[in-house]
Amino acid sequence: VQIVESGGGLVHPGGSLRLSCTASGDIISISSMGWYELVPGKPRELVAVISSGGTANYRDSVQGRFAISLDIAKNTVYLQMNSLKPEDTAVYFCSVEGQVSTGPRFTSWGQGTQVTVSS
């Protein structure tokens, strides 16, 4: 299973970014896709996750500012990030849980994409 992320970058406070993550390979089904952030000195934390059925959950600090969406036909998850704050600065990782055609379930991670919010 391969995970490819895109969409990070530098943005001013109050600005927006959209992250994308696509999973490919011998995938028969995906159960959930999500985004986690990693800040130096802290453990990786969940930002948002969405199930294949469309149920989304967010960390409290991003509720109302970020929106996660899933295109299950494309095995792609998006994270629309609005009203960005300097404290949103982090490396964002995509996580995918699913099942391959040979049977085993998997959890795979992307390589991470840097989001920097600064004036």
C-alpha positions in Angstrom: 0.0 0.0 0.0 1.4 3.4 -1.0 0.3 6.7 0.6 0.9 10.0 -1.2 0.2 13.3 0.5 0.2 16.8 -0.9 -1.0 20.3 -0.2 1.2 21.5 2.6 3.0 24.9 2.6 3.5 28.3 4.1 0.4 30.4 4.8 -0.3 33.5 6.8 -2.5 33.4 9.9 -6.1 33.3 8.9 -5.3 31.7 5.6 -6.4 28.3 4.2 -4.8 25.2 2.9 -6.2 21.9 1.6 -4.3 18.7 2.2 -4.8 15.6 0.0 -3.9 12.0 0.6 -4.4 9.1 -1.8 -3.9 5.4 -1.0 -3.0 3.0 -3.8 -2.0 -0.7 -4.1 -3.8 -3.9 -3.6 -6.6 -2.4 -1.5 -9.9 -4.1 -1.3 -11.5 -1.8 1.2 -10.8 1.2 3.4 -12.3 1.5 6.8 -11.0 5.0 7.7 -8.6 7.7 6.7 -7.3 10.4 8.9 -4.8 13.2 9.6 -2.4 13.4 12.5 0.0 16.2 13.4 3.5 16.0 14.7 5.1 18.9 16.5 8.7 18.7 17.9 8.7 17.5 21.5 5.2 16.2 21.4 3.6 12.9 20.5 1.8 12.6 17.2 -1.8 13.7 17.7 -5.1 13.1 15.9 -6.4 16.1 14.0 -9.4 14.5 12.2 -10.6 11.1 11.0 -13.4 9.9 8.8 -14.8 6.5 8.4 -15.8 4.9 5.1 -19.4 5.6 6.0 -18.7 9.3 6.3 -18.6 9.8 10.1 -16.0 12.4 11.0 -14.3 13.3 14.3 -12.2 16.2 15.0 -9.8 17.4 17.7 -11.5 20.1 19.8 -8.9 22.8 18.7 -9.8 22.4 15.0 -13.5 21.9 15.3 -15.3 24.5 13.1 -12.1 25.4 11.2 -11.1 22.2 9.5 -13.2 19.9 7.4 -12.3 16.3 6.5 -13.9 14.6 3.5 -13.5 11.3 1.7 -13.7 10.3 -1.9 -13.9 6.5 -1.4 -13.9 5.8 -5.1 -10.5 7.4 -5.4 -9.2 6.2 -2.0 -8.5 9.9 -1.3 -9.1 12.0 1.8 -9.0 15.7 2.0 -8.4 18.1 4.9 -9.7 21.6 4.3 -7.9 23.9 6.8 -9.4 27.3 7.3 -8.7 30.2 9.7 -5.2 28.8 10.2 -3.3 29.7 13.4 0.4 29.7 14.1 -0.2 26.8 16.5 -1.5 24.7 13.6 2.1 24.6 12.4 3.2 21.0 12.2 4.0 18.1 10.0 0.7 16.5 9.0 0.6 12.7 8.4 -2.1 10.8 6.6 -3.2 7.5 8.1 -5.2 4.8 6.2 -6.8 1.7 7.7 -8.2 -1.0 5.4 -7.8 -4.4 4.0 -5.8 -5.8 1.1 -7.2 -8.4 -1.4 -5.2 -11.2 0.1 -7.0 -10.7 3.4 -4.8 -8.9 6.0 -5.9 -5.6 7.4 -3.4 -2.8 7.3 -2.6 0.6 8.8 -0.3 2.7 6.6 1.1 6.2 7.0 2.2 8.8 4.5 5.5 10.6 4.5 4.2 13.7 6.1 3.6 17.2 4.7 4.8 20.4 6.4 2.2 23.1 7.2 3.7 26.4 8.4 1.4 29.2 9.6 3.4 32.4 10.0 3.3 36.1 9.2 
